[in-house]
Amino acid sequence: MKNVIQIATPVFFAAAAFMSAGAEAALTTYSSRSSFEAQGTIAENYGFEDWDTISGSAGGIPGFAFPGDPYTAHGVTYTSTQNLIVGPTSGYGPSSNVLINNFWSPISGALSGYDMLGFDLGIVGSTSLIDFSITTNLSTYSFADVSVPNVNTGMTFFGFIAGAGETISQMTFSSHLGGGSAPALDNVTLGNTTAPIPEPETYAMLIAGLGLLGLVVRRKKRLPAA
């Protein structure tokens, strides 16, 4: 199998064990980024743009960068065999930097502490259908035969919100064609649907307001009946 960039590195893929869906498990999907982000508080939105793929000075050759294996950035550890960032000058045509597996497929990432996950998804190389899965602490949700565009024409947004008591722990993507066709990620977004913890000043204002309300009620009780 040929790499995106030719290097002499052996490849080993581990078998993944998936949990079966639980009765209380749930996953809501969104196709609109704005609708997805409106459901909670967004903590991370990362598009790999801090890597220099133009000159290749950030650990790669012009058009590419090797961020490391594994590679941790903005709440996600990318556990793919060999992570590769592909830029607009690579010859593959993405409009911005995208993350793929240098051995084409699969690409995977691990995260914790979030119930919201969104990303832009496309294909580098030969256009192919994609299979991917989203794993939570309760279940694994599989999506088969997903059609996404080649990155030289655009990408498709996918957003997921886990059910009550669920947090998202893993994502995995593979193409039907394998070698020569790589799932590509961009703008990986993490967040939570739970309301943020109020600041101490908010608690102080609430206590003061309750105290004032209590004072008003006591004064009304003291007024003589008409």
C-alpha positions in Angstrom: 0.0 0.0 0.0 1.4 3.4 -1.0 1.6 6.3 1.5 0.5 9.8 0.8 4.2 10.7 1.3 6.6 7.8 0.6 8.4 6.8 3.8 9.7 3.4 5.1 7.6 2.9 8.2 5.8 -0.3 9.0 2.0 -0.2 9.6 0.1 -2.2 12.1 -3.7 -1.8 12.7 -5.2 -3.0 16.0 -8.7 -4.6 16.0 -11.3 -2.4 17.7 -13.9 -3.8 20.1 -17.2 -1.9 20.0 -19.9 -1.9 22.7 -23.5 -2.7 21.8 -26.1 0.1 22.1 -27.6 0.4 25.6 -31.3 1.1 26.2 -30.7 4.6 27.5 -28.1 5.6 24.9 -28.9 8.3 22.4 -27.1 10.4 19.9 -28.6 13.5 18.1 -27.1 14.4 14.8 -26.9 17.9 13.2 -26.0 18.9 9.6 -25.9 22.6 10.4 -22.9 24.0 12.3 -24.8 27.0 13.5 -27.7 24.9 14.8 -25.3 22.5 16.5 -23.2 25.2 18.2 -26.4 26.8 19.5 -27.2 23.7 21.6 -24.4 24.4 24.2 -21.1 26.0 25.1 -18.3 25.5 22.6 -14.9 24.9 24.2 -12.7 24.1 21.2 -12.9 24.7 17.5 -9.6 23.7 15.9 -8.7 23.6 12.2 -4.9 22.7 12.2 -4.0 26.1 10.8 -1.1 26.6 13.1 0.9 24.0 11.1 3.1 25.4 8.3 2.2 23.4 5.3 3.2 26.1 2.8 7.0 25.8 3.3 7.0 22.5 5.1 9.1 23.9 7.9 6.8 22.4 10.6 8.2 18.8 10.3 7.2 18.0 6.7 7.9 18.8 3.1 6.1 21.6 1.2 2.4 21.0 1.3 2.5 18.6 4.3 3.3 18.5 8.0 3.8 15.6 10.4 2.3 16.6 13.8 3.3 13.3 15.6 1.9 9.9 16.6 -0.1 10.1 18.7 -0.9 13.8 18.3 -2.8 15.8 20.9 -4.4 19.1 20.1 -7.3 21.1 21.6 -9.0 18.3 23.5 -8.4 15.4 21.0 -5.6 12.8 20.9 -5.3 11.6 17.3 -4.3 7.9 17.6 -4.0 7.2 13.8 -1.0 5.1 12.6 0.7 8.2 11.1 -1.0 11.5 11.3 -0.4 13.8 8.4 -1.6 17.4 7.8 -2.3 18.2 4.2 -2.4 21.8 3.0 -3.7 23.8 0.0 -0.3 23.6 -1.7 0.0 19.8 -1.5 -1.6 19.1 -4.8 -4.7 17.5 -3.2 -6.6 20.8 -3.2 -8.1 21.4 0.3 -9.0 25.0 0.9 -7.3 24.8 4.3 -5.2 22.4 6.3 -6.9 19.0 7.0 -5.8 16.0 9.0 -5.5 12.5 7.5 -3.7 9.2 8.0 -0.5 9.1 5.9 -1.3 5.5 5.2 -4.7 6.7 3.9 -7.1 4.9 6.2 -8.3 4.8 9.0 -8.1 8.0 11.1 -9.1 8.0 14.7 -9.2 10.2 17.8 -9.9 10.0 21.5 -11.4 12.6 23.7 -13.1 13.0 27.1 -15.3 15.3 29.1 -17.5 16.5 26.2 -21.0 15.6 25.0 -20.8 17.7 21.8 -18.6 16.8 18.9 -18.6 18.4 15.4 -16.3 18.3 12.4 -16.0 19.0 8.7 -15.4 15.7 6.8 -14.1 15.1 3.3 -11.9 12.8 1.2 -8.3 13.3 0.1 -7.3 11.4 -3.1 -9.8 9.2 -4.8 -13.4 10.1 -3.8 -14.9 7.2 -1.8 -17.8 6.5 0.6 -16.8 6.6 4.3 -17.7 4.4 7.3 -17.3 6.1 10.7 -18.3 5.5 14.3 -18.8 7.7 17.3 -18.2 6.0 20.7 -19.5 7.2 24.1 -19.3 5.8 27.6 -22.5 4.0 26.9 -22.5 2.9 23.2 -20.9 3.0 19.8 -22.9 4.5 16.9 -21.9 3.4 13.4 -22.6 5.3 10.2 -22.1 3.3 7.0 -21.8 4.3 3.3 -21.6 8.0 4.1 -21.0 10.2 1.0 -18.7 13.2 1.5 -17.1 15.5 -1.1 -13.5 15.4 -2.2 -11.6 18.2 -0.3 -10.8 19.9 -3.6 -14.5 20.8 -3.9 -15.5 21.3 -0.2 -16.3 19.4 3.0 -19.5 18.4 4.9 -20.3 19.3 8.5 -21.4 16.6 11.0 -22.4 17.4 14.5 -23.3 15.0 17.3 -24.7 15.5 20.8 -24.7 12.6 23.3 -27.7 11.7 25.5 -28.1 12.4 29.2 -25.2 10.9 31.1 -23.2 10.2 28.0 -19.8 11.7 27.1 -18.1 11.1 23.7 -14.8 9.2 24.0 -13.7 8.2 20.4 -14.2 8.7 16.7 -13.0 6.5 13.9 -13.1 7.0 10.1 -12.3 4.7 7.2 -12.8 4.9 3.4 -14.2 2.1 1.3 -11.2 2.3 -1.1 -8.5 2.1 1.5 -5.2 3.0 -0.1 -5.4 6.1 -2.3 -8.4 7.5 -0.5 -8.1 9.2 2.9 -10.9 10.5 5.2 -10.0 14.1 6.1 -10.9 16.2 9.2 -11.1 19.9 9.7 -12.6 22.3 12.2 -13.0 19.8 15.0 -15.4 21.3 17.5 -16.0 20.2 21.2 -18.5 21.5 23.7 -21.0 20.7 26.4 -24.8 21.1 26.6 -24.8 21.7 30.3 -25.1 25.2 31.6 -21.9 26.8 32.7 -21.2 27.2 36.5 -22.2 30.7 37.6 -19.4 33.1 38.5 -19.0 34.0 42.3 -20.4 37.5 41.4 -23.6 35.9 40.1 -24.1 34.0 43.3 -23.5 37.3 45.3 -26.1 39.1 43.2 -28.6 36.2 43.6 -28.2 36.2 47.4 -28.5 40.0 47.6 -31.7 39.8 45.5 -33.2 37.1 47.7 -32.4 39.1 50.8 -34.1 42.2 49.4 -37.1 40.2 48.4 -37.3 38.8 52.0 -37.1 42.3 53.4 -40.0 43.5 51.2 -42.2 40.5 52.3 -41.5 41.2 56.0 -42.4 44.9 55.7 -45.7 44.0 53.9 -46.6 41.7 56.8 -46.1 44.6 59.3 -48.6 46.9 57.6 -52.0 47.1 59.4 -55.0 45.9 57.6 -57.1 48.5 55.9 
